[in-house]
């Protein structure tokens, strides 16, 4: 850069100031983050609801092994599946936040 040249101000306002000043663009950024977080939460909720909704079907299993299978599913098998659902939700939420931070940082540069 030449000695006398001053850096030009950005053609747009930085994204962080857009958010803090609550402009229309800043509101759009925040709403997009909130929507993506809501989608992640609803996806986890639906997966959990499907898991819980299928458990009563185990009670209808006939035979002498039906009771053992029910208790094995309730006491052992459900918890790892719930853990996987929760882990997937947390990873998705963190990725949404990282994407949002990258978007804000990229617009500032």
C-alpha positions in Angstrom: 0.0 0.0 0.0 1.4 3.4 -0.9 2.4 5.7 2.0 -0.2 8.4 1.6 -3.1 6.0 0.8 -5.6 5.4 3.5 -7.5 2.1 3.8 -11.0 2.4 2.4 -13.8 1.8 4.7 -15.8 -1.3 3.9 -18.7 -0.9 1.4 -21.0 -2.5 3.9 -21.4 -2.2 7.7 -19.7 -5.1 9.5 -22.1 -7.9 10.3 -21.5 -7.7 14.1 -22.6 -4.1 14.1 -25.6 -5.0 12.0 -26.6 -7.5 14.7 -25.9 -5.2 17.6 -27.7 -2.3 16.0 -30.6 -4.6 15.3 -30.9 -3.6 11.7 -33.0 -5.6 9.2 -29.9 -7.5 8.0 -28.8 -8.2 11.6 -32.3 -9.5 12.4 -32.2 -11.7 9.4 -28.8 -13.2 10.5 -30.2 -13.9 14.0 -33.4 -15.4 12.7 -31.5 -17.7 10.4 -29.5 -19.0 13.3 -32.7 -19.4 15.4 -34.4 -21.3 12.6 -31.5 -23.7 12.1 -31.3 -24.3 15.9 -35.1 -24.9 16.0 -34.8 -27.4 13.1 -32.1 -29.3 15.0 -34.1 -29.3 18.2 -37.3 -30.5 16.4 -35.3 -33.2 14.6 -34.1 -34.5 18.0 -37.5 -34.3 19.4 -39.1 -36.2 16.6 -36.4 -38.9 16.9 -37.0 -39.2 20.6 -40.7 -39.3 20.1 -40.4 -42.1 17.6 -38.2 -44.0 20.0 -40.7 -43.6 22.9 -43.7 -44.3 20.6 -42.3 -47.7 19.6 -41.7 -48.9 23.1 -45.4 -49.8 23.8 -45.2 -52.1 20.8 -42.8 -54.3 22.7 -45.5 -54.8 25.4 -47.7 -56.5 22.8 -45.1 -59.2 22.0 -46.6 -62.5 22.8 -44.8 -65.5 24.3 -42.5 -66.2 27.2 -39.6 -64.1 25.9 -41.8 -61.0 25.5 -41.3 -59.8 29.1 -37.5 -60.3 28.9 -37.3 -58.4 25.7 -39.4 -55.6 27.1 -37.1 -55.2 30.1 -34.0 -55.5 28.1 -35.2 -52.7 25.7 -36.4 -50.5 28.6 -33.3 -51.0 30.8 -30.5 -51.3 28.3 -31.2 -50.6 24.6 -33.0 -47.3 25.0 -30.3 -45.3 26.7 -27.6 -45.7 24.0 -30.1 -44.6 21.4 -31.1 -41.5 23.5 -27.4 -40.7 23.9 -26.9 -40.9 20.2 -29.8 -38.6 19.6 -28.5 -36.1 22.1 -25.0 -36.3 20.7 -26.2 -35.7 17.2 -28.3 -32.7 18.4 -25.3 -31.1 20.2 -23.1 -31.6 17.2 -25.7 -30.0 14.9 -26.2 -27.1 17.2 -22.5 -26.5 17.5 -22.1 -26.6 13.7 -25.0 -24.1 13.3 -23.2 -21.7 15.7 -19.9 -22.2 14.0 -21.5 -21.5 10.6 -23.1 -18.4 12.0 -19.8 -17.2 13.5 -18.1 -17.9 10.1 -20.8 -15.9 8.3 -20.4 -13.0 10.6 -16.6 -13.2 10.5 -16.5 -13.5 6.7 -18.8 -10.4 6.2 -16.5 -8.4 8.4 -13.3 -9.1 6.5 
